[in-house]
Amino acid sequence: MEIGVIGLGRMGGNIARRLMKAGHRCIVFDVDSKARDALAREGAKDVASLEDVAAALTSKPRAVWIMLPAGRITEETVEHFARILASGDIIIDGGNSFYKDDIRRARRLAERGIHYVDCGTSGGVWGLDRGYCLMIGGPKEAVEHLDPIFAALAPGSGSITKTPGRAKYDQRAERGYIHAGPAGAGHFVKMIHNGIEYGLMQAYAEGFDILRSKNSAELPEEERFTLNISDIAEVWRRGSVISSWLLDLSAAALAKDPQLKSFSGFVQDSGEGRWTIEAAIEQSVPAEVLSSALYTRFRSRQEHTFAEKMLSAMRLGFGGHIEGSEPEAHAPEGHPTAQNAAEYKMTVDTLVRPSQTSALIKCPPYRKPKPADPCAMVIFGASGDLTKRLIVPALYNLARTGLLPEHFALIGVARKEMTAESWRDELYGMLKHFVGDPAGEFEIDRVDEAAWKRLSGSISYLQGDLNDPEMYAGLRRELEKVEKTHHTHGNAIFYLAVADQLFGPTVDQLGKAGLAEQSEDRDGKRSRWRRVVIEKPFGHSLDSARELNTRIRRTLQEDQIYRIDHFLGKDTVQSIMAFRFGNGIFEPIWNRDRIDHVQITAAETLGVEKRGAFYEATGALRDMIPNHAFSLLSMVAMEPPVGFDAASIRNMKADVLAAIPAIDPKCPVRGQYTAGTVLGKSVNGYRQEPSVAPESNVETYAALKVEIDNWRWAGVPFFIRTGKHLVARMTEIAICFKPAPYTAFQNTPVEALRPNWLVLSIAPEESISLQFEVKPRGPVVDLAAVKMDFCYNEWFSKEPNVGYETLLYDVMIGDQTLFMRADMIEDSWRIVQPVLDEWSKKQADIPTYPSGSNGPVAADELLARDGNRAWRPIDQPAKCKR
């Protein structure tokens, strides 16, 4: 048969070799050219890309075997093949993926007619000679078609005695492979196999540790034995009931190094052990031994016992695992992995940079967040989309991560006729909708029932009209009730998830009902607080923002008002200040002397979708620039605060906005998308969208230049652009540094010096990259632009997040750092008001741009006439590994 093999690391390369020995033709690919070349010299056909793999496979159906680390890189490779393979073709994942990922992938691939097979593969670095034990899941017809492949990889019957009574069972099991069931079954069986492996290894390791410690000084002298554990391991191999391959590996390690000095005792876990325990919990199956073995591996990262060194020795023996946290742990000389360790490491590091490298940098322990105060949260607009898709999922995530207050109550208020039970069911249904849905606000593999139970047990519902004083009287009674039943101490958050025209009237009614009143104890400390969260848009112009500020501040103090912008809840946005002020190398060059200009881009591939009526009254400039874009600008341009408290940081941000002159209305560029193609799909123009006027002049794209009139930034332009239906989704801050002097390169082929770029990517990937110039290898003095990339997902685990979690938690603890103050809101509108006034007067046809493009041509001219600059291309950022 013919098969593509992707990933030529410790096992992938040997799988291809074993298949070729059996006469199969292998098309091989790995990002490491050395790994490809090695297989090519042995008879494989090596190719340079996944597309080349698909093109080189001539037999139908085509089959590709993916042998990559579980997680993002495997996910991306499967998705890539899903786009280039055809109906009837087969994708095999031979790695250690989570079985629920297999179920999801198989379901999606089936919609395209592509078969998905998951194959748990055991055999480690010895599989080339011994064969591999294969546990297979997937559709019967695909598995049967691949039988020659599986038979070639499996060890065969060999000399193992047949098990009595097995004649009526699947004979493939006796040859070392089984079809365990549908998609996911193969990796589930392999997962449990690895969990058992943890337990067996732990038993051996503890046993040898007890033997070794028999000469302990803590024992009476007559009870001390000096035992030769190398000899004991050898004798147990011969005729003992505990003989096994793991014992063979242990004996070999002890013969070479009886004290295991070349092992650190640091023991990794590869994921399957954790998943096994999760499965045991889900199925209510006791798993004391396996749980203990997993926890021991966690403990090994704190202190190292002989037993843990024993575990490291066995892991090296069967899988070539070189424990990565401590460099002293080397493969013993002569081991089959030792001679190729550098090549293996290069292959794996190139495929996916392991997050374990972060352990090489000694960081202080994470600080635990402070506990949030007991409180009730009242959501006005409880039946709306914002509540179901963002606010309540964020509360669920807070419950799941232990940040929801221990004493908490959730009260929904809406006009819709519902009960607490029916509202609870609606919310739970939305959570279930997110399971396995990568297009949702956040993707989860299951609902954490314990977290949901904790949140849903606090839910009540109140039907009523926000303009009806009786409703607020009922709300007062409900708050008094939950204060007693849920011990909320009278603290309350009122979340205005309603249309902006209701912000003022709702706050008025809260004041009239006495619901906004706070109280203090005898020492003047706040004993009961009340806070109001207000969604954007906060006004539609400078006058309306001032009017709304004045109105709500008749009822509320500024420290009670939380003007929320979910954009600021993103980790990357929050980390801008830490990046700037936590690194001494950047602050000295963060000024007009070194920076040429700054570009802030918020590009979307989505159109207005079903929000035509909203967009007709808003437009791109109002929707994005005074809030999202100016928040990013203020973080990049602010002066160092005297402290990281809310007042200090907001003062510095406010100073930036106050230093920006109002924009000359002649300079900004606007545009409106027409029909075109976005991400391979034909889309309508803006005027053809639902609820949009057929002759609308509302902009869906805006670009402008902002200047900051202060000592740090005088003369440095900040260019901002935002638009819908563009070529790619991309939110980034790009800082362009002034080029170096050209004099040193006058007598070389270097014709121009490119500027250095520091790019802070916010969405869809969270990363930081630095572009700089280097000399390529060779005798000619030339320059080449290269990049260093930092991706959050490669260093820090990613939690399901909708962007509101941090913001809601901050409201609960009373931290206003990430929320706009009244003066900041008004300055933001002041800056753009001349443009809004000018654009509202113009009746001439608005410039257009095709959907799926970079925007209107006039936006390029905006930069070209300002120092002959150019926008960075709007590209889909390279995906970070997870």
PyMOL commands that set and color helices and strands:
alter all, ss='L'
color gray80, all
select helices_A, chain A and resi 12-21+33-41+50-56+72-84+99-111+124-130+140-145+147-153+171-175+185-215+221-223+229-236+245-256+272-282+288-299+306-319+338-351+355-360+385-400+420-434+449-456+469-485+500-512+542-552+558-560+566-569+571-581+587-589+612-616+619-637+646-658+686-688+743-745+792-795+805-813+822-841+857-864
alter helices_A, ss='H'
color red, helices_A
select strands_A, chain A and resi 2-6+25-29+45-46+63-66+90-93+115-122+133-137+177-181+375-380+408-414+459-463+492-496+519-520+526-528+530-534+561-563+595-603+669-674+676-678+681-683+701-706+718-723+730-737+757-763+767-774+784-791+848-850
alter strands_A, ss='S'
color yellow, strands_A
deselect
rebuild
show_as cartoon
